């Protein structure tokens, strides 16, 4: 295993000089084809990936089709700086650059998804609310985007862009069946579809749906910090249904109105075949408007989202936790000339009301209920200082009902080095406001350890109305090369977090459970730093090789009273993915990838700590690297039907036996996609 990690790491480090040499020998600046994919998540202004004022990755329809992806988790490991974090409750979530996964913001068509806020924990994520059939592309921004998106965008942003109606009736239907060979993975079944077309010359309709089922696997056993075997369920099975519809009306060439509605229902399943454990509903409706005004465009939406989450008591469903969000946002983007040079800018504002009713996570039977109104104004501009240098600056003003005013600045520079090379560097601030549970003194939640950081737990956590927002200063610098045949990027980053939101030991004991009592509070500080990179090479017309890596030199936080720093998140120090796609014939293609998951960053043992600090050795650390290998094949049965075959985690690799989480085990899959 160690030899394989050395080979993979050396391969990536030696690839960049080879890429430079290949560029000098092969490519001519006059015939170079740069990446023409336009993105808007990184700046609010349409631009190419290379010119975007951020580190951004785009996963398009072609990549999703090549991978035969069942959901976005199948392709996210290829993104530099991104880690699929697995908790000891079996859930898989996305974290960026060593920052906790709850600092990642998920958007659908630029609108935030809030279903997870109806959960105190155990939520399986927002990445699967839109079926693959309905996705046009996914824009992934690594690094803070609080200037445009406010709170929760400290780590990064995942924006799922849905398809637009093409003007003719068309669609697709996909089915997939998975067969888990090992106890760590249950069987799965999924069918999804997308249909769009014109109802008249000015009205289009889009419909999408997905139904999926995943069986719950058996429990697994790990050895805890006291050398005691613990039995934990690696994941929960689920049954889910998702529906979506959009009507678009274009009365003329300048205005478009849209009406969107989505509905979702999901049940989490007990691993032993017993009653369902959780019942989830999520519904939304939105009115959207796009308006061309002169040389600019005004985009606005009004959206209502409601979510609920009810737990099974053993005899009946408990009263659900409910979370409602009403959001209005408007954004004007345009381009003008200043001193003969281009200035592209965005001006926007947002107003939101969040409401929480939580009868479940409380102490002494108190109802956790509250609401908060927030508003923001923001501006961002990109100015061409010269033919080579472009500078982007932004500022956001937030008003929070509980915390008053907050300003978030951003400054980014792109310098065109010529011949396809772009030098990028930037600074941004970010902030996270405490949520409604954290601020409520009646809030109470038990944790086996992940919420008791840095102590292993178990513990009971109480809310705190005196907690302050978490802020960070973030820096990055990197080089991006786009050569059409060969593309690569290399970025160094540093994030300094102040008033990090966590929990502190009070010295008290909870009377009901006997667990130590913790209280939500602001910890001293947190820091992450590292290097990330990616490379894609079209070796031939039929063979493409892709690579990505993340090396975390540091991901830690400080805890008052303890001298040692502790890991901020369950994140490997080194993560490498390398893969290839080979189009063997016009109808048949093969693909495969290997992901090296390294030892926990900042791994700590009792022996290197004082007696007091040794009590805080964090749970969930992985001590031994492992490699996940996935292989897949696709065959075009006809021009409109594709058969997909795959094996995930071919060698059924898992973290060390004393690690309190598990990867999905070996899974055989077969799927069919038809288009019309």
BELZI-V465408 format. One line per field, one symbol per residue. ss: DSSP state (H for helix, E for strand, L for the rest). burial: I if it has 24 or more other C-alpha atoms within 12 Angstrom, else O. Layout:
ss: ???
burial: ???
This chain:
ss: LHHHHHHHHHHHHHHHHHHHHHHHHHLLLLLLLLLLLEELLLLLLLEELLLLLLEEEEEEHHHHHHHLLLLLHHHHLLLLLEEEEELLLLLEEEEELLLLHHHEEEEELLEELLHHHHLLLLLLLLLLLLLHHHEEEEEEEELLLHHHHLLLLLLEEEEEEELLLLLLLEEEEEEEEEEELLLLLLLEEEEEEEEEEELLLLEEEEEEEEEEEELLLLEEEEELLLLLEEEEELLLEEEEEEEEEEEEELLLLLEEEEEEEEEEEEEEELLLLLLLLEEEEEEEEEEEEEEEELLEEEEEEEEEEEEEEEEELLLLELLLEEEEEEEEEEEEEEEEEELLEEEEEEEEEEEEEEEEEELLLELLLLLEEEEEEEEEEEEEEEEELLLLEEEEEEEEEEEELLLEEEEEEEEEEEEEEELLEEEEEEEEEEEELLLLLLLLLLEEEEELLHHHLLLLLLEEEELLLLLLLEEEEEEEEEEEEELLLEEEEEEEEEEEEELLEEEEEEEEELLLLLLEEEEEEELLEEEEEEEEEEEEEELLLLEEEEEEEEEEEEEEEELLLLLLLEELLLLELEEEEEEEEELLLLLEEEEEEEEEELLELLLLLHHHLLHHHHLLLLLLLLLLLEEEEEEEEEEEEELLEEEEEEEELLLLLLLLLLLLLLLLLLEEEEEEEEEL
burial: OOOOIOOIIOOIIOIIOOIIOOIOOOIOOOOOOIIOIIIIIIIIIIOIIIIIIIIIIIIIIOIIIIIIIIIIIIIIIIIIIIIIIIIIIIIIIIIIIIIIIIIIIIIIIIIIIIIIIIIIIIIIIIIIIIIIIIIIIIIIIIIIIIIIIIIIIIIIIIIIIIIIIOOOOIIIIIIIIIIIIIIIIIIIIIIIIIIIIIOOOOIIIIIIIIIIIIIIIIIIIIOIIOOOOOOIIIIIIIIIIIIIIIIIIIOOOOOIIIIIIIIIIIIIIIIOOOOIIIIIIIIIIIIIIIIOOOOOIIIIIIIIIIIIIIIOOOOOOOOIIIIIIIIIIIIIIIIOOOOOOOIIIIIIIIIIIIIIIIIIIIIOOOIIIIIIIIIIIIIIIIIIOOOOIIIIIIIIIIIIOIIOOIIIIIIIIIIIOOIIIIIIIIIIIIIIIIIIIIIIIIIIIIIIIIIIIIIIIIIIIIIIOOIIIIIIIIIIIIIIIIIIIIIIIIIIIIIIIIIIIIIIIOOOOIOOOOIIIIIIIIIIIIIIIIIIIIIIIOOOOOOIIIIIIIIIIIIIIIIOOIOIIIIIIIIIIIIIIIIIIIIOOOOOIIIIIIIIIIIIIIIIIOOOOOOOIIIIIIIIIIIIIIIIIIIIIIIIOOOOOIIIIIIIIIOIIIIIIIIIIIIIIIIIIIIIIIIO
